[in-house]
Amino acid sequence: MDKIALAAGALYVIVLLRAGGTFAVGWLAGAGARRGRFAARTSSAKFRRAERAIQRWGAPVVAVSFLTVGFQTAANFLAGSMRMPLSRYLPALFAGGAAWALIYATAGFGFLKALGRLFAERTAYGVSAVAVLLLVVAVVVYRRRRAVAVPSPGDAASGES
C-alpha cells in the first residue's frame, strides 16, 4: 500500500504541474493561440469540442477531462485561453488530478504486477503480451499520423479555386 500511496503522490504532483502549466500557457496565449502557428491545432475537432463543453459546463468539464485520454490537454489549455477564473479552475484541477493520480497509480501497479507474474510463470506469454501491446500502440500511432497527413476530400476541394 505504501508503494501505491507514494506513486499516487508523485503522479498527483506531476499532473498538477503538467495540467497547471498547460492552463498557464493557454492563459498567456489567449487570443494569440487562435492565430499563427497554433491556429491549426486550436481549430481541430478535439479543441472545438473541448471549447464547447467548457463554455457550456465550465469547471466540471476540466475535472472530468482527467478521466479521459487525449482530451485533458485540450480542456486545460482552452480553460486557460478562455480565461477561466482560478477560483473555478483550481478546485477542478485538484479534484480531477487526484482522481487521475489514484486511477493511474492503482491500475498501473496492478498491470505491472500482472505482467511481472506472467513473465515469471510463463515467459513466452509475457513476451507475447508485450509484443501485442507494442503492435497495438504502433498501429494506433500509424493510423493517427496517416489521418493527419492525408487531407480529407472536403479539404482538397476547399483549397482549389
C-alpha positions as CSV (number, residue, x, y, z in Angstrom):
1,M,0.0,0.0,0.0
2,D,2.9,2.3,0.6
3,K,4.1,1.9,-3.0
4,I,0.6,2.9,-4.2
5,A,0.5,6.0,-1.9
6,L,3.9,7.1,-3.0
7,A,3.2,6.6,-6.7
8,A,-0.2,8.4,-6.4
9,G,1.5,11.3,-4.6
10,A,4.2,11.6,-7.2
11,L,1.6,11.3,-10.0
12,Y,-0.5,14.0,-8.3
13,V,2.4,16.4,-8.2
14,I,3.2,15.6,-11.9
15,V,-0.4,16.1,-13.0
16,L,-0.7,19.4,-11.1
17,L,2.4,20.7,-12.7
18,R,1.6,19.5,-16.2
19,A,-2.1,20.5,-16.3
20,G,-1.4,23.7,-14.4
21,G,1.3,24.5,-16.9
22,T,-0.9,23.8,-19.8
23,F,-3.6,26.1,-18.3
24,A,-0.9,28.8,-17.8
25,V,0.3,28.5,-21.4
26,G,-3.3,28.8,-22.5
27,W,-3.8,31.8,-20.3
28,L,-0.7,33.6,-21.7
29,A,-1.5,32.6,-25.2
30,G,-5.1,33.9,-25.0
31,A,-6.4,35.0,-28.4
32,G,-2.9,34.6,-29.9
33,A,-3.4,30.9,-29.8
34,R,-6.1,31.2,-32.4
35,R,-3.8,32.8,-34.9
36,G,-0.4,31.9,-36.3
37,R,1.3,28.5,-35.8
38,F,-1.2,27.2,-33.3
39,A,-4.3,28.1,-35.3
40,A,-4.5,24.7,-37.0
41,R,-4.3,22.8,-33.6
42,T,-6.8,25.0,-31.9
43,S,-9.3,24.7,-34.8
44,S,-9.2,20.9,-34.7
45,A,-12.3,19.0,-33.9
46,K,-10.9,17.9,-30.5
47,F,-10.3,21.5,-29.4
48,R,-13.6,22.8,-30.7
49,R,-15.4,20.0,-28.8
50,A,-13.5,20.9,-25.7
51,E,-14.2,24.6,-26.1
52,R,-18.0,24.0,-26.5
53,A,-18.0,21.7,-23.4
54,I,-16.1,24.2,-21.3
55,Q,-18.3,27.1,-22.4
56,R,-21.4,25.1,-21.5
57,W,-20.4,23.3,-18.3
58,G,-17.3,25.1,-17.1
59,A,-15.1,23.7,-14.3
60,P,-16.7,20.2,-14.1
61,V,-15.5,19.6,-17.7
62,V,-12.0,20.3,-16.6
63,A,-12.3,17.9,-13.7
64,V,-13.9,15.1,-15.8
65,S,-11.3,15.6,-18.5
66,F,-8.7,13.9,-16.3
67,L,-10.6,10.7,-16.7
68,T,-10.2,10.7,-20.5
69,V,-7.2,10.2,-22.7
70,G,-6.3,13.0,-25.1
71,F,-9.0,15.4,-24.0
72,Q,-7.4,16.7,-20.8
73,T,-4.7,18.8,-22.5
74,A,-7.2,20.5,-24.8
75,A,-9.5,21.1,-21.8
76,N,-6.8,22.7,-19.7
77,F,-5.4,24.8,-22.5
78,L,-8.7,26.1,-23.5
79,A,-9.8,26.8,-19.9
80,G,-6.7,29.0,-19.8
81,S,-7.2,30.7,-23.1
82,M,-10.8,31.3,-22.3
83,R,-9.6,32.9,-19.0
84,M,-11.5,30.6,-16.6
85,P,-11.2,32.2,-13.2
86,L,-8.7,30.5,-10.9
87,S,-11.4,30.2,-8.2
88,R,-13.2,27.8,-10.6
89,Y,-10.2,26.2,-12.2
90,L,-8.1,25.2,-9.2
91,P,-10.8,23.1,-7.5
92,A,-11.4,21.2,-10.8
93,L,-7.7,20.7,-11.2
94,F,-7.2,19.4,-7.6
95,A,-10.2,17.0,-7.8
96,G,-9.6,15.8,-11.3
97,G,-5.9,15.5,-10.7
98,A,-6.4,13.4,-7.6
99,A,-8.8,11.0,-9.4
100,W,-6.3,10.7,-12.3
101,A,-3.3,10.0,-9.9
102,L,-5.2,7.4,-8.0
103,I,-6.5,5.6,-11.0
104,Y,-3.1,5.5,-12.7
105,A,-1.3,4.5,-9.5
106,T,-3.6,1.6,-8.7
107,A,-4.2,0.4,-12.3
108,G,-0.5,0.9,-13.2
109,F,0.7,-1.2,-10.2
110,G,-1.9,-3.8,-11.0
111,F,-0.8,-4.0,-14.6
112,L,2.9,-4.2,-13.7
113,K,2.3,-6.8,-11.1
114,A,0.2,-9.0,-13.5
115,L,2.9,-8.5,-16.2
116,G,5.6,-9.5,-13.8
117,R,3.8,-12.6,-12.7
118,L,3.2,-13.5,-16.3
119,F,6.9,-13.2,-17.1
120,A,7.9,-15.2,-14.0
121,E,5.4,-18.0,-14.6
122,R,5.0,-18.1,-18.4
123,T,7.8,-16.1,-20.0
124,A,6.7,-16.8,-23.6
125,Y,3.2,-15.4,-22.8
126,G,4.8,-12.4,-21.2
127,V,6.9,-11.7,-24.2
128,S,3.9,-12.2,-26.4
129,A,1.8,-9.9,-24.3
130,V,4.4,-7.1,-24.6
131,A,4.7,-7.7,-28.4
132,V,1.0,-7.5,-28.9
133,L,0.8,-4.3,-26.8
134,L,3.7,-2.7,-28.8
135,L,1.9,-3.7,-32.0
136,V,-1.3,-2.1,-31.0
137,V,0.5,1.1,-30.0
138,A,2.3,1.1,-33.3
139,V,-0.9,0.6,-35.3
140,V,-2.7,3.4,-33.4
141,V,0.2,5.8,-33.9
142,Y,0.5,4.9,-37.6
143,R,-3.2,5.5,-38.1
144,R,-3.3,8.8,-36.3
145,R,-0.3,10.1,-38.2
146,R,-1.7,8.9,-41.5
147,A,-5.1,10.5,-40.8
148,V,-3.3,13.9,-40.1
149,A,-1.0,13.5,-43.2
150,V,-3.8,12.7,-45.7
151,P,-6.3,15.5,-46.2
152,S,-9.9,14.7,-46.4
153,P,-11.7,15.1,-49.8
154,G,-13.5,18.2,-48.4
155,D,-10.2,19.9,-47.5
156,A,-8.8,19.3,-51.0
157,A,-12.0,20.8,-52.6
158,S,-11.9,23.9,-50.5
159,G,-8.3,24.5,-51.3
160,E,-8.9,24.5,-55.1
161,S,-10.1,27.8,-56.6
